[in-house]
Structure formats: C-alpha cells, structure tokens
Amino acid sequence: MSGFLALEDGTVFRGQSVGAEGYAFGEAVFTTSMTGYQEVVTDPSYADQIVCFTAAMVGNYGVSKIHCESRGAHARAVVMREARGPAWTDWLHERGVVALSEIDTRSLVLHLRQAGSMRAIAIAGEASVAEALASVRAQPEMAGRALAAKVSAREPYVFSDAGRVRIAVVDYGCKRSILNRLAWSGAAVTVFPHGADADELARFDGVLLSNGPGDPEPLTEEIATVQFLAGRVPMLGICLGHQLLALATGHKTFKLRFGHRGANHPVVERATGGVLVTSQNHGFAVAPSDAREATHVSLYDETVEGLDYPELRARSVQFHPEAGPGPHDAWGLIDGWVEEVCALAKAA
C-alpha cells in the first residue's frame, strides 16, 4: 500500500505503508540514533510526533519487550528509508502506528534542518494532498502545548519497594530505563502523577523530575511544585524535569528549530572541560547562560545542559544519563546522586 508524508509548508514525500492503516497527525522531527528504534517509539517524550529515522535501515535486529520504555507506542507515526521486518513492521502494525518506508529521508532531514520541525500528517493509503494539508494546518503547533498530563501515570505506584533510600519520581512521561537505573542504584522507587501533592513528595528522601513531551512553559502548577520543593528535599531533573527546574529558578526556555534527538550529542562539563557523548530527545531547551549554576553546555548551540544549586540541593541535566546507546559517559550521574541522597538521609 502506498502512502505519503505531507508537511505544513506543502512539501510531500511519498513511500510505502508498512504499519497501521489510516493517518496520523504530529510534529515532524528526526533522530540521528543508529539503534534504539523501539525505545524511540515507546518513549513518552515522542508523544504527538512523527519520527523520521536517519539510519538507512530500521528494524534489522528485531524487537523485544525489554526494549520498551513504556507500555505502549507514543510516536504517532514512523518514517524510514528502509524498514526491515517482519518483526518490526508487525510490531508497529499491532500498536496502531502509521509507518512509511521508501521515503527519501535524507531530503526530508535536510528540509527539516533548514525549515525547522513542523506540523505534518502521515497517511497510509490514498488521499487528497490538498485536503491533507488543510487538515495539517488546522492542528495546534507544539509551542505552547502542555502534554505531560497526556502521558503521565494516573495514580501513584511502587516500582521498587526495596532500597537504601526512598525516591519519588514525578512522572511527566518517564522512561522505564530511568526507573530501572534508580532501582539498580539502590533506591526504593515510587512513581507519582505529574500533578502530585508537593507536601507528599517532600516526605521522601529525594525527588526525581522525569523527562516528558511538550512545551515546559505552560506547566505552571508543576513549576510551582518544583519551587516549593527546592531546598526542602534533594532533587534531580532529567530532560523536561531539567527545564522545569530552570523555569522555577529564573532561567528561560525556548523552542529549538529542529531539536536535539540522537545518541551522539556532545556536552561539555564546564568545571572540568570534559566532554560527555550523550543521548538526547528534546524540542525545547534552556537558553544559553553564563550563570554559575549552569554546569553543562551543549557544544552544538551552547544551550544549558546542566544546572546545579548546592544551596537548594537541586540539580538537573537536559540529556539522558540513564541511556546507554553505546557510550555510557553519563551513567554515573544517577548513581552518584542516589549516593548523595543516601548520605544526606543518614546525616538527617
């Protein structure tokens, strides 16, 4: 079955459907990761997005339950140069994900780099391009959209009940690998919805602010919760959690032209000059700053990739320290934070 991707600026890319039938609206973005395609599609941070893979082949090592970052697929559609199957394409079809193969992804990525990520529709089957474009232009833009409630847990739950220290995770769209890394570091982990009561969170030994989709600025209640917790309980923010800590402490965020998505993003630690090769997935960023608390900086565009407020016992990183796409440069950040929380808990 044929299909096509239509961007809001009128550009159309044609290919073949290899997933679910029908259509999907979303923001067209791309990731440069060579592996981890199943992790990408199940990462809640990709909610309401159409993901283009720059890798030439996608699906060549199959699928596995252990590679899922959540219970279901969150990317609205997948665009590939060559989809390999049948395990991968069957997996997409079973989860209702529109998927297109034989797309000129090189041209698509170059277009998105120049024009920026934009609203789009992926269609499996025949349809009017004019009608598709009219529908796309009627969709809301990603800027200004608060999406955490769409992907967050509905009720609190215990992920790991044994550990040296009690950690509360605020789920704005949390990846399972973050929870696993906390548990492996020796933490007892309880997950809370995005609108969790601040007083209840403050009763834990530490609070982790998770990753998630959408624009951080509309999350005013979540920002207020972070402000309340600052100085009361140790905090670690990751991705969207980093942006919320930034907004809670007076920094600015903005929408990137085409985002940072991939497994090979260099980040410099200002204190040492050392460079971490990191995994990233975000369309919004913390504005460049020379402030003392800005500990890590992107070598691509100087956006703030890390914050540290010793006086508030709060720190954050824009990249994903739990990820291990090849380099494990940032793995120690979560382990080290858990150790610090343990030391503070013992001293209290």
Summary of the structure (lengths in Angstrom):
residues: 348
radius of gyration: 19.9
end to end distance: 63.6
largest distance: 66.4
contacts: 1273
relative contact order: 0.13
helix: 28%
strand: 33%
